[in-house]
Amino acid sequence: MKRPKLKKASKRLSCHKRYKIQKKIREHHRKLRKEAKKRGRKKPKKDPGIPSAAPFKEELLREAEQRKQRLEELKQKQKLDRQKELEKKRKLDAKKNAAKIKEKTEGKESSRKSEAKTNKLLDKNSKKSFCRELKKVIEASDVVLEVLDARDPLGCRCPQLEQAICSGEDKKLLLVLNKIDLVPKENLEKWLNYLKNEFPTVAFKSATLLKDRTMQEKVTKRSARIDLSRNTECFGSECLLKLLQEHCKTQNKAIQVGVVGFPNVGKSSIINSLKGARPCNVGPARGVTKSMQIVHIDKQMKILDSPSIVADPSNNALALAMRSIIDTGESGLANVLEGIDAILNHCSKQQVMMFYSIPDFRNTEEFLTLLAQKRGMLKKGGVPDTESIAKLLLCDWTGAKISYHSQPPEYQRLPPYLTEDKIAEMQKGFNLKKLEEENTTTVTALKYPNLASSITFQSAGMTNGTIEEKVLEEASEHENLETGEEEEEEKEEEENFTESDDDQGNGEEEEEEKNIKEENNTQVIRKANLEKQQPRCTNPEKQIAGRHSNTLPFSLEKMADEDDAYDFNTDYV
């Protein structure tokens, strides 16, 4: 059966519908006309043209046509001019791009080197900038406050810094024991008795939360829950201010006080507590302060905030973990794990287990996995996130969360840069009796943790710091030059031995080879004599390590100048 053809629907409308549509259209047009009248817009009147009865009609029409032609010509000229200008611009842009491409291809290496140099200079996080700013603070300050963590005061001391201040004329050094509320009372008294024999020390507890405008708003909202009385209180600030004001009176001039120390010791928080406001940025991260900052306290006193001391890489793993600015990225993760291993090795295992309420562990990895599982720091699939827990644990130990204490050494041995005369000179101008009395008042006013609750910690001793980065770079350059020269000498000797062992030709060739051998031997002998005349250290690494451990970079500068007298590049033949 064939399917019947379907007819298309007709477009006819009923009269009712058609009239209705027409009526709506008329209303719409009427509405538009009314709106146009209100706006005042009228249809433009048509040009009636020149009437046929007007005289000189043909001449007027010609003039009108001529005007039109002129306008069209002007428009075409303008178009051509624009096109020419655009073409010129395109050509210039093409030339510039070609020149830039040539410059890039030719001087890529030079530009990279210059960019690297400028980035190093501009980088505020670099070791050079930290050392530069610290040196500025030391040179500008009359009194230097070395801030020490009361949990490990010996580890916070830098011998290079102390020697630099002792060697400088008319400079005083004061030790400030910060974070005293995290240490047992007996241990704090022992450390005060130990340190006061070398430098005048001040017991201090800085204010962690200061009452400024932003903090007041938060407190009013949650006044019932948060009690900021302990955190906002500062202990030892009056004692320190009195000491500095008395020194001002003895000097009869305005003084500048530099605050110096390793990272996370509490330099900026001490300045904020002395000022009673927050002029300096404070944070748990290391290296928050990156440049020198001046804070006015009185007309007679200015305090200089400095970036942290850069720990020398020759220090042990514990000192680098606690006192250096460690990168928390992928490169610095190995250093973090090494630091935690060193911390656990220097603490009693039972106390750590009791503090973290963790079962017995065999190594650091097991400890980190147990701690991550307990605190719920897990990755996908329930795998413990040991990396993040390691960073968090290191922040806790360097911050003000964990209470641990280290015992002072039994026998007090003065460092080589400190003598009895130098100690008397440093203590001169300060009222030590008043200082002791005020320290006792601060010690009695605070609450301390028990010996059982705080973890016993074995200090690694003083940490070496780098005050001048340039000196270290010069020393490393000298080492490279010396090693390079020794390698060249060894190569020459090996060549001489190989030439003597090889079979020689006959006739004139034998005589020429003999002459060459004699000349080489004379060169080697002369070089050996020159080296005997100018004694040189066979192991430069030990020599530089000894310099860092005992003496300052200022002594290194002299050694570097003496070494510069011998030019390693020249061949003394």
C-alpha positions as MATLAB code, in Angstrom:
seq = 'MKRPKLKKASKRLSCHKRYKIQKKIREHHRKLRKEAKKRGRKKPKKDPGIPSAAPFKEELLREAEQRKQRLEELKQKQKLDRQKELEKKRKLDAKKNAAKIKEKTEGKESSRKSEAKTNKLLDKNSKKSFCRELKKVIEASDVVLEVLDARDPLGCRCPQLEQAICSGEDKKLLLVLNKIDLVPKENLEKWLNYLKNEFPTVAFKSATLLKDRTMQEKVTKRSARIDLSRNTECFGSECLLKLLQEHCKTQNKAIQVGVVGFPNVGKSSIINSLKGARPCNVGPARGVTKSMQIVHIDKQMKILDSPSIVADPSNNALALAMRSIIDTGESGLANVLEGIDAILNHCSKQQVMMFYSIPDFRNTEEFLTLLAQKRGMLKKGGVPDTESIAKLLLCDWTGAKISYHSQPPEYQRLPPYLTEDKIAEMQKGFNLKKLEEENTTTVTALKYPNLASSITFQSAGMTNGTIEEKVLEEASEHENLETGEEEEEEKEEEENFTESDDDQGNGEEEEEEKNIKEENNTQVIRKANLEKQQPRCTNPEKQIAGRHSNTLPFSLEKMADEDDAYDFNTDYV';
ca = [
       0.000    0.000    0.000;
       1.297    3.404   -0.909;
       1.437    5.905    1.855;
      -0.897    8.857    1.233;
       0.775   12.253    0.713;
       0.379   14.615    3.638;
      -0.680   18.120    2.737;
       1.119   21.100    4.245;
      -0.825   23.133    6.778;
      -2.321   26.233    5.200;
      -1.261   29.688    6.335;
      -4.760   31.081    6.199;
      -6.064   32.818    9.249;
      -9.512   33.579   10.401;
     -10.630   37.198    9.997;
     -10.907   37.586   13.777;
      -7.257   36.734   14.279;
      -6.044   38.857   11.349;
      -7.901   41.973   12.522;
      -6.655   41.450   16.036;
      -2.994   41.384   14.855;
      -3.464   44.493   12.721;
      -5.035   46.333   15.666;
      -2.024   45.487   17.911;
       0.417   46.709   15.261;
      -1.440   50.021   14.948;
      -1.380   50.493   18.735;
       2.321   49.748   18.843;
       3.085   52.339   16.128;
       0.931   54.904   17.947;
       2.881   54.290   21.124;
       6.193   54.806   19.343;
       4.968   58.066   17.840;
       3.903   59.386   21.250;
       7.317   58.583   22.753;
       9.060   60.273   19.821;
       6.975   63.419   20.368;
       7.874   63.483   24.051;
      11.560   63.212   23.255;
      11.278   65.992   20.704;
      12.698   64.055   17.824;
      11.045   64.720   14.509;
      11.566   63.248   11.110;
      14.250   65.014    9.091;
      12.765   67.215    6.442;
      13.592   66.295    2.879;
      15.651   68.714    0.832;
      13.156   70.313   -1.553;
      15.926   71.110   -3.988;
      16.196   74.116   -6.304;
      12.909   75.169   -7.746;
      12.681   75.158  -11.552;
      11.628   78.814  -11.640;
      14.869   79.921   -9.872;
      17.393   81.839  -12.013;
      20.850   80.315  -12.630;
      19.572   76.871  -11.701;
      22.132   75.035  -13.820;
      25.112   76.940  -12.317;
      23.943   76.183   -8.777;
      23.636   72.482   -9.564;
      27.157   72.442  -11.028;
      28.569   74.100   -7.889;
      26.830   71.515   -5.705;
      28.301   68.658   -7.765;
      31.794   70.205   -7.574;
      31.509   70.422   -3.774;
      30.560   66.743   -3.619;
      33.527   65.796   -5.766;
      35.931   67.814   -3.568;
      34.602   66.126   -0.415;
      35.031   62.702   -1.980;
      38.610   63.543   -3.041;
      39.449   64.719    0.481;
      38.073   61.507    1.951;
      40.133   59.391   -0.453;
      43.334   61.369    0.378;
      42.737   60.877    4.090;
      42.253   57.156    3.506;
      45.526   56.903    1.568;
      47.420   58.823    4.258;
      46.095   56.509    6.945;
      47.109   53.455    4.948;
      50.636   54.852    4.435;
      51.012   55.564    8.187;
      49.855   52.068    9.048;
      52.346   50.571    6.571;
      55.179   52.635    8.084;
      54.228   51.516   11.598;
      54.126   47.880   10.514;
      57.566   48.156    8.916;
      59.020   49.789   12.051;
      57.470   47.117   14.285;
      58.857   44.389   12.045;
      62.355   45.939   12.211;
      62.158   46.260   15.995;
      61.021   42.657   16.374;
      63.844   41.463   14.128;
      66.389   43.463   16.161;
      64.989   42.062   19.413;
      65.177   38.515   18.089;
      68.804   39.098   17.028;
      69.697   40.530   20.439;
      68.045   37.607   22.176;
      69.817   35.034   20.043;
      73.223   36.764   20.294;
      73.235   37.800   23.956;
      71.202   35.118   25.709;
      74.077   33.971   27.921;
      75.136   37.491   28.909;
      71.550   38.481   29.740;
      71.072   35.377   31.860;
      74.219   36.122   33.846;
      73.251   39.758   34.404;
      69.715   38.747   35.421;
      71.095   36.212   37.879;
      73.351   38.871   39.418;
      70.529   41.404   39.735;
      68.211   38.772   41.201;
      70.834   37.894   43.791;
      71.254   41.548   44.707;
      67.516   42.184   44.876;
      66.668   38.947   46.665;
      65.978   39.886   50.271;
      65.925   36.264   51.375;
      69.540   35.652   50.305;
      72.309   35.137   52.858;
      74.243   38.127   51.505;
      71.408   40.564   52.218;
      70.900   39.117   55.715;
      74.620   39.491   56.528;
      74.712   43.010   55.050;
      71.758   44.216   57.140;
      73.129   42.566   60.299;
      76.488   44.260   59.800;
      74.697   47.620   59.436;
      72.936   47.088   62.773;
      76.161   46.141   64.578;
      78.035   49.166   63.188;
      75.225   51.639   63.955;
      74.377   50.449   67.498;
      76.048   51.591   70.726;
      74.520   48.772   72.826;
      73.801   45.336   71.330;
      71.173   43.013   72.838;
      71.893   39.364   72.023;
      68.573   37.553   72.458;
      68.831   33.967   73.752;
      66.187   31.275   74.066;
      66.035   30.300   77.767;
      65.540   26.642   76.782;
      68.965   26.477   75.075;
      70.934   29.675   75.831;
      74.325   28.240   74.918;
      73.076   27.101   71.507;
      71.742   30.614   70.780;
      75.106   32.290   71.369;
      77.241   33.211   68.354;
      80.999   33.520   69.117;
      81.723   35.450   65.895;
      79.158   38.109   66.804;
      80.380   38.424   70.391;
      83.976   38.751   69.235;
      83.003   41.461   66.724;
      81.280   43.493   69.464;
      84.109   42.966   71.956;
      86.707   44.045   69.381;
      84.756   47.237   68.553;
      85.394   50.317   70.661;
      82.648   51.864   72.853;
      80.210   49.008   72.265;
      78.355   47.181   75.030;
      76.811   43.710   74.876;
      73.798   42.631   76.940;
      72.299   39.130   77.018;
      68.478   38.869   77.087;
      67.039   35.498   78.211;
      63.683   35.333   76.438;
      60.896   32.708   76.828;
      61.648   32.171   80.541;
      58.107   30.925   81.155;
      58.904   27.705   79.193;
      61.732   26.633   81.542;
      61.664   25.331   85.149;
      62.518   27.908   87.808;
      65.599   26.075   89.135;
      67.097   25.762   85.650;
      66.486   29.469   84.934;
      68.302   30.536   88.108;
      71.269   28.319   87.200;
      71.526   29.903   83.743;
      71.306   33.444   85.167;
      74.146   32.681   87.609;
      76.197   31.156   84.768;
      75.735   33.951   82.204;
      76.131   36.944   84.542;
      79.830   36.024   85.001;
      80.452   36.840   81.317;
      77.930   39.551   80.325;
      75.098   41.376   82.150;
      71.940   39.293   81.559;
      68.257   40.264   81.747;
      65.439   37.755   82.345;
      62.614   38.540   79.929;
      59.165   37.273   78.968;
      57.799   39.070   75.909;
      54.124   39.771   75.264;
      52.806   37.424   72.567;
      49.445   39.215   72.030;
      49.482   42.995   72.293;
      46.309   45.049   72.713;
      46.042   47.105   69.555;
      42.955   48.202   67.615;
      42.459   44.974   65.707;
      42.910   42.830   68.800;
      40.487   44.916   70.896;
      37.716   44.362   68.351;
      38.237   40.631   68.495;
      38.359   40.602   72.300;
      35.052   42.502   72.658;
      33.311   39.897   70.538;
      34.660   36.953   72.516;
      35.296   38.485   75.924;
      33.777   35.527   77.789;
      35.878   32.820   76.098;
      39.389   34.327   75.764;
      41.460   35.620   78.675;
      44.394   37.641   77.289;
      45.801   38.710   80.667;
      48.720   36.261   80.611;
      49.598   36.652   76.938;
      49.519   40.463   76.959;
      51.630   40.760   80.128;
      55.330   41.446   79.658;
      57.974   40.721   82.333;
      61.452   42.265   82.406;
      60.703   45.247   80.143;
      61.021   47.812   82.974;
      64.355   46.327   84.043;
      65.749   46.507   80.505;
      64.504   50.056   79.913;
      66.016   51.265   83.205;
      69.387   49.718   82.329;
      69.423   51.404   78.920;
      68.272   54.780   80.319;
      71.038   54.723   82.964;
      73.569   53.992   80.208;
      72.192   57.007   78.283;
      72.800   59.234   81.309;
      76.387   58.037   81.691;
      77.078   58.618   77.981;
      75.274   62.031   77.894;
      73.963   61.376   74.396;
      71.225   59.560   72.501;
      72.011   55.884   71.973;
      71.019   53.269   69.430;
      70.283   49.749   70.664;
      70.621   46.852   68.211;
      68.652   43.641   68.794;
      70.482   40.612   67.376;
      70.025   36.835   67.488;
      69.275   33.600   65.659;
      65.832   32.985   64.080;
      62.730   32.316   66.229;
      64.424   33.642   69.363;
      61.975   36.547   69.805;
      63.823   39.684   68.683;
      60.842   41.495   67.178;
      58.523   40.477   70.030;
      60.946   42.034   72.564;
      60.906   45.324   70.619;
      57.093   45.238   70.444;
      56.806   44.609   74.187;
      59.218   47.488   74.963;
      57.275   49.820   72.677;
      53.855   48.574   73.863;
      52.617   48.331   70.274;
      53.319   46.317   67.125;
      55.789   48.258   64.946;
      57.627   45.054   63.953;
      56.129   42.078   62.154;
      56.071   38.859   64.186;
      55.339   35.318   62.987;
      56.115   31.643   63.598;
      57.913   31.391   60.233;
      61.680   31.912   60.169;
      63.201   35.050   58.688;
      60.164   37.347   58.925;
      62.360   40.453   59.398;
      64.499   40.873   56.274;
      65.954   44.363   56.724;
      66.968   46.840   59.409;
      64.037   48.658   61.057;
      64.308   51.674   63.379;
      61.822   51.985   66.282;
      61.765   55.188   68.372;
      61.126   54.551   72.084;
      62.317   57.832   73.686;
      64.024   61.026   72.628;
      67.248   59.499   73.900;
      66.797   55.947   72.587;
      66.268   54.148   69.270;
      66.002   50.382   68.843;
      67.218   48.711   65.641;
      65.548   45.477   64.606;
      67.816   43.194   62.573;
      67.388   40.044   60.468;
      68.469   36.771   62.035;
      72.069   35.565   62.099;
      72.874   33.111   59.299;
      74.143   29.834   60.764;
      77.382   28.510   59.273;
      76.944   25.254   57.269;
      79.903   23.709   59.161;
      77.695   23.357   62.277;
      76.223   20.000   63.321;
      72.735   18.828   62.275;
      71.083   19.883   65.562;
      72.376   23.467   65.371;
      71.346   23.773   61.715;
      67.864   22.415   62.473;
      67.241   24.742   65.432;
      69.102   27.889   64.412;
      69.219   28.067   60.589;
      66.588   29.271   58.114;
      65.554   25.902   56.606;
      63.588   25.799   53.343;
      60.322   23.927   53.779;
      60.239   22.938   50.094;
      61.346   19.687   48.492;
      65.039   20.617   48.713;
      64.883   21.390   52.439;
      62.804   18.345   53.406;
      65.874   16.141   53.901;
      67.369   18.799   56.221;
      64.127   18.870   58.246;
      64.163   15.087   58.705;
      67.850   15.176   59.713;
      67.085   17.945   62.201;
      64.250   15.976   63.832;
      66.510   12.927   64.066;
      69.149   15.067   65.823;
      66.544   16.553   68.218;
      65.280   13.095   69.206;
      68.838   11.869   69.753;
      69.557   14.805   72.103;
      66.407   14.238   74.216;
      65.380   11.486   76.628;
      63.184    8.978   74.802;
      60.823    8.299   77.724;
      60.022   12.011   78.231;
      59.269   12.443   74.517;
      56.942    9.417   74.630;
      55.203   10.812   77.723;
      54.874   14.314   76.215;
      53.369   13.155   72.914;
      51.632   10.117   74.548;
      53.070    7.760   71.916;
      54.189    4.123   72.348;
      57.800    2.990   72.003;
      59.441    3.699   68.638;
      62.642    2.413   67.031;
      63.596    5.317   64.742;
      62.454    8.778   63.617;
      60.316    7.474   60.736;
      58.306    5.301   63.126;
      57.960    8.232   65.538;
      56.660   10.508   62.758;
      54.198    7.871   61.495;
      52.811    7.318   65.002;
      52.465   11.058   65.602;
      50.789   11.614   62.194;
      48.305    8.808   62.897;
      47.514   10.239   66.313;
      46.942   13.782   65.042;
      45.002   12.623   61.978;
      47.457   13.955   59.395;
      46.850   11.361   56.671;
      47.122   11.311   52.882;
      44.869    9.431   50.450;
      44.372    5.814   51.421;
      45.136    6.480   55.103;
      48.916    6.860   54.529;
      50.503    9.001   57.312;
      51.791   12.369   56.073;
      55.271   12.301   57.632;
      56.536   15.331   55.660;
      53.962   17.803   56.975;
      54.156   16.448   60.552;
      57.964   16.834   60.442;
      57.662   20.522   59.461;
      55.022   21.124   62.134;
      57.136   19.414   64.818;
      60.191   21.497   63.945;
      58.081   24.684   64.176;
      56.860   23.582   67.618;
      60.410   23.035   68.896;
      61.709   26.360   67.595;
      58.517   28.222   68.563;
      56.983   28.670   72.000;
      54.861   25.510   72.302;
      57.131   22.853   73.817;
      58.846   23.327   77.192;
      62.328   21.787   77.306;
      65.446   22.772   79.261;
      69.210   22.281   78.951;
      71.668   22.250   81.838;
      74.555   24.773   81.951;
      78.094   23.306   81.810;
      79.685   22.282   85.124;
      82.938   24.181   84.581;
      82.763   27.683   83.168;
      85.491   28.235   80.585;
      85.726   31.720   79.157;
      86.044   31.943   75.348;
      89.377   33.243   73.968;
      87.964   36.683   73.059;
      86.811   37.290   76.665;
      89.265   38.303   79.377;
      88.733   39.674   82.887;
      89.482   43.205   81.682;
      87.003   42.861   78.817;
      84.302   41.537   81.216;
      84.882   44.487   83.545;
      84.681   46.867   80.568;
      81.369   45.352   79.438;
      79.894   45.547   82.963;
      81.037   49.146   83.423;
      78.214   51.711   83.342;
      75.502   49.235   84.487;
      74.157   48.888   88.025;
      74.496   45.123   88.492;
      72.934   45.028   91.992;
      69.689   46.602   90.752;
      69.748   44.245   87.795;
      69.933   41.183   90.099;
      67.099   42.507   92.280;
      64.822   43.157   89.315;
      65.656   39.746   87.809;
      64.574   38.106   91.079;
      61.274   40.036   90.981;
      60.576   38.891   87.407;
      61.491   35.290   88.302;
      59.112   35.272   91.309;
      56.238   36.898   89.352;
      55.962   34.167   86.697;
      54.543   30.642   86.717;
      56.908   27.891   85.535;
      56.491   24.269   84.390;
      57.659   21.425   86.633;
      60.890   19.550   86.022;
      58.901   16.375   85.356;
      56.726   18.006   82.667;
      59.589   19.674   80.737;
      61.871   17.609   78.480;
      65.593   17.446   79.285;
      67.656   18.541   76.300;
      71.401   18.185   75.634;
      72.805   21.374   74.157;
      75.222   21.147   71.216;
      77.225   24.200   72.356;
      77.688   27.556   70.657;
      76.614   27.815   67.018;
      78.960   29.439   64.526;
      77.426   32.219   62.458;
      78.471   34.033   59.290;
      78.492   37.818   59.667;
      80.216   38.587   56.324;
      79.325   36.512   53.255;
      82.000   38.111   51.035;
      84.865   36.773   53.133;
      83.585   33.221   52.875;
      83.259   33.560   49.089;
      86.856   34.823   48.809;
      88.110   31.903   50.900;
      86.270   29.404   48.722;
      87.783   31.038   45.583;
      91.287   30.688   47.081;
      90.606   27.024   47.838;
      89.506   26.380   44.265;
      92.594   28.119   42.893;
      94.935   26.136   45.152;
      93.324   22.796   44.298;
      93.417   23.653   40.569;
      97.124   24.499   40.712;
      97.966   21.291   42.556;
      96.100   19.256   39.939;
      98.048   20.991   37.132;
     101.372   20.174   38.844;
     100.396   16.520   39.264;
      99.419   16.303   35.582;
     102.794   17.772   34.521;
     104.700   15.280   36.711;
     102.701   12.362   35.290;
     103.448   13.520   31.736;
     107.173   13.721   32.555;
     107.191   10.189   33.954;
     105.341    8.802   30.944;
     107.760   10.532   28.563;
     110.775    9.029   30.365;
     109.294    5.506   30.200;
     108.412    5.637   26.486;
     110.891    4.478   23.832;
     112.780    7.303   22.185;
     113.549    7.673   18.491;
     116.966    7.898   16.851;
     118.960   10.868   15.597;
     117.711   14.396   15.939;
     114.339   13.412   17.491;
     116.121   11.932   20.555;
     118.062   15.163   21.158;
     114.910   17.312   20.883;
     113.010   15.135   23.380;
     115.938   15.301   25.834;
     115.945   19.103   25.679;
     112.166   19.240   26.330;
     112.541   16.895   29.330;
     115.303   19.016   30.815;
     113.205   22.194   30.487;
     110.170   20.538   32.146;
     112.296   19.244   35.037;
     113.749   22.713   35.658;
     110.215   24.197   35.719;
     109.028   21.613   38.284;
     112.098   22.208   40.514;
     111.615   26.000   40.415;
     107.941   25.670   41.331;
     108.821   23.376   44.255;
     111.395   25.912   45.523;
     108.856   28.734   45.275;
     106.329   26.702   47.254;
     108.939   26.028   49.963;
     109.688   29.742   50.195;
     105.957   30.566   50.503;
     104.437   28.025   52.978;
     100.887   27.097   52.178;
      98.248   25.022   53.990;
      97.906   21.539   52.459;
      94.333   21.091   53.677;
      92.498   24.420   53.110;
      89.165   23.072   54.376;
      90.574   22.402   57.859;
      92.212   25.817   57.904;
      88.903   27.617   57.116;
      86.966   25.450   59.606;
      89.480   26.405   62.316;
      89.108   30.066   61.457;
      85.316   29.918   61.763;
      85.386   28.056   65.055;
      87.864   30.318   66.855;
      88.108   33.683   65.118;
      85.858   36.214   63.471;
      85.483   36.968   59.783;
      87.459   40.152   60.485;
      90.571   37.995   60.978;
      89.657   36.141   57.782;
      89.816   39.403   55.833;
      93.468   39.835   56.808;
      94.292   36.293   55.743;
      92.503   36.861   52.451;
      94.535   40.030   51.830;
      97.791   38.190   52.553;
      96.849   35.399   50.151;
      96.072   37.963   47.457;
      99.762   38.878   47.390;
     100.471   35.514   45.725;
      98.962   35.423   42.220;
      97.968   31.834   41.450;
      97.287   32.469   37.762;
     100.879   33.560   36.915;
     103.446   30.884   36.047;
     106.748   31.510   37.861;
     109.250   29.964   35.408;
];
